[in-house]
C-alpha cells in the first residue's frame, strides 16, 4: 500500500515495538486492508454507552435512485486522481483505526504546557477563546484520556445503531449490485446501508472538533475526503453515506451533551480552591505537595479532575486506594533509598524504558500508548469496525476512569514527590505539576492492560508486561516512589475490572 499521510502524521514502523526502544510519537500506522474475521450479524444488539432505544434513530431505506447512484460511482472511480487513489488506500475498510490515529496526532500537537507571561503570571487555555494565547486545549493526560473516551464511545454507539439498521434492511453494496465495479477493499457480505464509515467519519469529526476547536477546518477536510473515498472505493452508495451521517449526527449530540455537564469545565481550579484542597490534605495527613518547578505555576494540573463523571464506576470513592506511607516511615525510607540507588546507577536499559514511556510534551500521552497497542491488536486479529470500536470504547472509558480515580487520590492525599522530600534529589524526567500518589502512568496502563487482556487473552502476558514496565519507568525516572507505582497498578486494575464486568454483561459477546 502507498503511504498516505495527513498533514500532521509521521511514519511508523509497523508491528509491536520492542518496549526497550525509544518511542517516537505521534505515528502513522501503516497496514494492509484485510477481510474481517467476522461480520457480527447480531451486532445491533450490543449494549451501548449513551444511546437508549436504537429505534429512536429512524431510518427509511431508499426506494429509488440507486441505479443513478451506480452510474455516479462508476464515473467517480473512472476519473480518480493520484491523490484520490492514495486517499482511498489510506482510509481502508476499517476507518476506526484512522480516526483514532488522527485523535492521537491532535493530542500530541496540543500537548504543550502554556508558558508564563512576561510578568511571571500564567494565563490558562480558555475554550471560549481557543485562539488564545495560549491556544486551547492543553492536551495533558487527563484531557486526552477524556477526549479519547468520548470519541470511542460515540464511534461504538453509532456503529451499534448502524449494524442494527444494516441487518434490518440488508441492502447490497455497489459492487454486489454491479459486477463491473471492482471494490478497492476486501469483499465481504456486510450490508452497505447505512454506511458504517460515514457514521465513524461524522461522529469523529464532531467529537474531535469539540475537543480541538482550532482544528475544525482540518477535520472537515478529512471528513469530506473520507466520504468521497467510500464512493470511489465502490463500497457505498451516496444514500448509504447520507444515512450514516444522520446516525452520526444524532450520536454526536448525545455524546457532546454529556461532555458539557460531566464536570471537566471545573477541573482546572483557581488558586484559592487549589489552596483549600492542599490545606485540607495537610490537616488530614500532616503533609502536602509543593510544586518544585522553575518557573513555578501557581496551581497544580486539574485538581478537580477526580470529580469528573465516570463511565463504569458509580462513585470514585469506591476505587480510592488507602493512604501512602508517611514520609520518614520505614516503607518510605526504603523506597527513597531505592530512588537514590537508581539515580546513581541507572542502567542503559532502565534509562531506555524511562525515556520510551516518558510520554511528555509533544507526545500522545500514556493513554495514547494504549490506543496504539489496541490498534495493533485489532489489525492482528482482523476485527471489523464494530468490534474495533467496542475495544476502544471499553478500553478508553476504563482509562479515563482510571485517570479520574488517580487524580482523586493525588489531590485527596496531596503526597509530595521525591524531589521535594529527598534533599538534593534530581530526576531525569522533569517535574510534573501535580502530586505523586498514585502514579498516573500506572493507573492508566493497568486499566488499559486489563481491558485489552479481556478482548485479546492470548496477549495478556504482553499487556501486563507493558503495564508493569510503564509503572517502573516512572520510578527509574525519579518522579515516583515504588509505592506510587505499585498501588497505582492495583488501582488501575481495579478500575479496569469495572469495564470488563460491563463488557461481560453485553448481550453480544
N, C-alpha and C positions, 0 to 999 in steps of 0.2 A: 504493500500500500504506500502511496506517496504521502509525504508528511504534509499535513495541513495545520498550520499553526495560527492561533488567534494572536491579536496584537500584543498580548502580554504573556504568551506561553513560551516555554523553554523546553528543549528536547530532553527526553528521559531515556535511559537505558532500561528496557522493559524487563520485567520479572522481579521476583522477590530479591531485594538488595541485601547483600551481606550487611548485617547490622553493625559491623565494626567499621564500616566505611564512613566518610564524612558526607552528610546529606547535602544535596543541592536542591533547593526548592524555590519557587513552585515548579511544577513539572508538566510537560505534555506527555500523555500516556498513549503510546502507540500500540495498537493491537489489530489483528485481522478480524474482519466481520465473521460471525460464526452462526451456525444453526443452533437454535435454543434446545436445551436438554429436555424441556417440557413446555407445554403451552398453557397449562393451568386453566382448563375449561371451566372450573368452578371458582376461578379467582375472584369473580364478582361477589362471592360470599364471604371474603376475608373481612375480619374486623377492622374497622377504620379508627383513626385517632380523633378526627374532627367532624367528619360527616355523619349525620344521624341516619335518616332514611334515604337510601340511594335513589329511591323513586322520586325524591324531591327534585332531582335534576331530570327534567323531562326532555327527552329527545324523540323525534319522529324520523323514521327512515326516509330518505329521499325517494320519491316516486318516479320522477322523470329527470332527464338531463344527464344521466350517466354516460350515454353514448357520446354526447358532445364533449363531456369531460375527458373521455378516452382520446378523442381527436386532439384536444388541447395538450394532453400529456405527451402524445407522440410528437407533437410539434416542439414542445419544450425539450424533449430528450434528443431530438434530431439537431438542435442548434445550440448545444451546450458549449460554453467557453471553457478554456483550460482551468480558470479559477472555479467555475461552477462544478467541473468534474472533481476538482480537489475538495470542494465543499461537500459533495455527495460522499466521497470517500471518508472525509473527516467525521461526519455526523453518525454514520453507521446505523445498524438496526437496533442498537441499544443506546439511545441518547442520554439515558440516566448517567452513564459514565462521563459523557462530555460536559453536561451541565454541572455535575459535581466538580469536575476539573476546573471549570470556569469560576465556580464559587471559591475554590481554594486559591486560585490565582488572584482574585479580588481581595481575599483575606490577606494574602501576603503583601499586596500592593498597599493596603491601608493599615498594615501592622506597623505603624510608626508613632512613637511617643511624641506628643506635642511638646515642642521646646519652650523654654522660658522667654518671656518678653524682655525688652531691654532693661526694664526696671527690676527684673528678677521675679516678677509675678508670673502666674500661669493663666492662660485662657483655655478653657475646656472646649472640645469639639461640640458644636451645637446643631442638632438635627433641624432646627428652624432656620439655620444659616449654614448649610452644608459646605458652601464655598470657603467659609472661614475668613481669615486664618484663625485657628488651624482647621484643616479640612475634616469633615465628618465622613465616616466614623474613624475612631482609633480601634482597629480590629484586633484587640488583645484576645487572649484565650477565652474569657467568658463571653465576649461579644461574638467571636467566631463560632463557638460551640452552639450558641443560641441561634445564630443565622443558619447554620447547617441543619439544626433540628427542624426549624420551620420549613426550610427548603425540602428536606427529605420527607417530612410528614405530608406536605402539600402534594409532592410528586406521588407518594404512595396512595393517599386517599383519592387523588384524581384518577390514578390507574385502576384502582378497585372499581370506581364508577365506570370507567371506560370498558373494563373487562365484562362488567355486568351487561352493558349495552351491546358489546361485540357479540356475545353469545345469545343475546335476546333477538338481534336482527340477523346475524350470520350473513353479512354481505361480503362478497368476494373482493379481492384486491384487483387492481387494473390488470396485472399480468395473468391473473386467473380468468379474467374476462376476455382477454385478447392475447393469443399466443404470439403475436408479433411484438409484444412488449417484453423485453428482457430486463428483469429487475437487477438493480445494482447490488442488492443484498441477498443473502441466502434465502431460498424459497421456504415458506412454511405455510401451514394451513390456518394461520391466525386471521380471523375476520378483520376486515380493514376499517369498518365503521363502528365507532368513531376512531379517528387516528390517535393511537397512544402517543405517538411522537408529538403531535400537536398539543395534547394535554400537557406533556412534560415541558414543551417549549413555553407554553403560556404561563404555567404556574412558576416555572423557573425565572422567566423574565420578570414577572410581577413581584415575587418574593425578593429576588436579588436587587431589583430596582428600589424597593423599600429599604433594604438593608444597606445598599450602597448608592444613594441617590445621585451622586455625581456621575454615575456610570449608566444612566438611563438611555442615553443615545447609543452608547456602545452595545448595551444589551438589546435594544430594539433592533439594531443591525444584525446581531446574531440570531435573534428571533425570526426575522424575516428571511434570513439566509437558510435557517433550519427548515422553515415551512416550505420554501421553494425546493430545497434539496429532496424532500419526500416525494414531491411530484416528479422531479427529474430522475429519481431513483426508480420510479414506476411502482411504488408500493402503496400509494394512496390517491384517491380521488380528491378533488377540491372540496366536495361536500363532506368527506371524511375529516378534512382539516378544520372546516368550519365547526363541525360538531365537537371536535376535540377542543377547539378554542373555547367553545361555550362551557364545556365541563371545567376546563382550567380556570376560566374567569370566576365561576361560582366557588370553586375550592379556594382560590386566592383570597376572595373576600372573607371567607370564614377564617382562614389562617391569619390574615392581617388584622382582623377584628380581635382575635385572641392576643396577638402580639401587642396591640395598642393598650391592653389592660393587664399585662402579665407582671408588671412591676419593674421592668427593665429601665424605664424612664427615670426611676428614682434610685437606681443602683449606685450611681456616682453622686456622692453626697457633698454638701457644702462643709466647710471646715468645722463649724460648731457641732454638726451632727457627728462628724468623724471623731471629734474630740470627746464627745459624750460616750461614744462606743468604746473608745480607748479607756476612758476613766472608769466605765462600768467594769471592764475586764480587770483593771488594776485593783479595784475594790474587791472583786470576786476572787482573784488569784494572787495578787501581790506582784505581778509583773505586767509589762506592756511592751509591745514592739515599737521601736523608733526607726524612722526612715533614715538610713545611713547614706543616701545618695548625695552626690555633689554635681550640679546644684540640687537642692532638696525641694521636691514637690510638697506642697503643704497638706495634701490629702492623699491617702492611700488609694489604690485601684479598687473601684466599685465596692465600697464597704457593705452595701446592702444587696449585692448580687445574691446572697444567701436567702433573700426574701422573695426572689422571683418565683413565679408559679412553676411547679414541677410537672412533668408529664406522666411519670409512672409511680411516683411516691406521693402519698397524700399529705404528708407533713414532714418537713425537713428534720424535725427533731427525732423522728423515727430512726434516722440514719446518722445522727450526730455521734461521733466517737467519744470515748471517755477522755479525760484530761491528759495532757502530756506530762512527763516527769518534771518536777520543779527544777529550775536552774540551781546547780550545786548539789543535786541529789546524786546517788551512786549511778543510776542509769544515765543521767545527763552527763556526768563526768566521763563515763565510759565512752559514750558516743562522741563527746567533744574531743577526747584523746584520739579516737579513730580519725576524725576530720583532720587533726594536726598531722597524723601519720600520712594520710593521703596527700595532704598539701606538700609534704616534704619528699614523698616517694611515689608519686603518681606514675604508673607505667604508661607506655605508649598506647597500649590497648585501652586502658581506662580513660586516657585523655581523648582518644578517638570516640569512645562511647559518649563521653560528656559533650563533645562537640556535635556528634551526629544527632543527639537528642536535644540539643540546646533550644531549638525552635524559638529563637528570639526575634528581634526586629527584622522585618522583611521576609519572614517565613510564614507558612500557613498554620503555625502554632501546633501544640500537641494534638488537639482534635483532628487537625489536618493529616497528621501522620496516620491516624487510624482510618481515616477515609481512604487514604492511599492503599493501606493493607486490604480494606474491604473491596476496592476496585479490582485489585489483583486476584483476590479470591473469587469474585464474581465472574471475571473473564475466564479464569482457570476452570470454573465449574459450568460455564456457558449458560448462565441464568438469563431468563427473559427479562424485559424491562420491569414487569410487575414484581417478580421475585427480587430483582436488584433493588428496586425502591423499598421493598419490605426490609431487606437487610439494612439499608441506610437509615430507614425510619426508626427501627428499633435500636440500632446502634447509636445514632446521633441523639435520640431522646435520652438514652442511658448516659451518654457522655455529658450532655448538658445538665442532667440531673446530678451527675457526679460532681460537676463543677459547682453547681448551686450548693450541694452538701459540703463540698470542700471550703467554699467561701464562707458558708455559715460557721464552720469550725474555725477558720482563720480569724474571723473578727469576733467570734464568741470568746475564744481563748487568747487572742491577740499575742501570740507567742513570739518572742524575739528571735531573730535569725543569728546564725553563728558569728557573723561579722560584728554583731552587737555584743554578744556575750563572751567571746573568746578574745582576750587582749592581743592586738597586733595581727589578727587573722585576716587573710586575704583570699578572695575567691578567684576562679578563672572564668566565671560566667556572669560577672556584673552583680548588681544588687537589685533584686526585684522590689517593687514598690507596694508590698503587702506582706502581712505576717507569714510566719513559717509553717505553722502546724494547722492542717496537714499539707502534704505535697500535692500540688495541682497535677503535675506530671503523673504521679502515682494513681490518683483517683481517676483522672481522665482515662488513663491507659488500662487500668484494671477493669473498669466498666466496659470499655471497648473490647477487651480480650474476652470477657465473659460472654458478651453477645455474639461476637464472631465465632467463638468456640461452639455456641449452640447451633448456629447455622452451618458451620463447617467443622464438625467434630474431628475430622481427620487431621486438621491442622491445629488442634488445641494446644499441643506442647509448644508449637512455634509461637502462637499468640501469647501464651503465658510467659515465654522467654522474652518476648518483646516488652511486655508489661513490666516484668521484673527488672529488665535492663534499663527501661525508661526511668523507673524509680531510683535505681542505683546511680544513674547518670547525674542526678542532682546532688547526691552525696559526694561523688567524685568531684563535682564542680564546686563543692564547698558552700552551697547555698541552702542545704538541708541536712539535718541530723538523720541518722538511720531510723530513729523512731518516727520522724515525719514521713519517711518513705514507706516503712513497713505498715504503719497504721493507715496511711493513705491507700495502700494496696488493698488492705482489708475493707476499708470504707468503700472503695470503688467496686470491689467485687459484690459487696452487699447491695449497693445501689443498682449495679448491673443485673443482679438476680431478680429485681422487680420487673425489669423489662423482659427478661427471659420468661418469667412466670406469665406475664401478659401474652407473650408470643405463644406459649404452650396452650393457652386457653383460646387461641384463634380457632374459628370453625373450620378453617382450611389450613392444615399443617404444611 
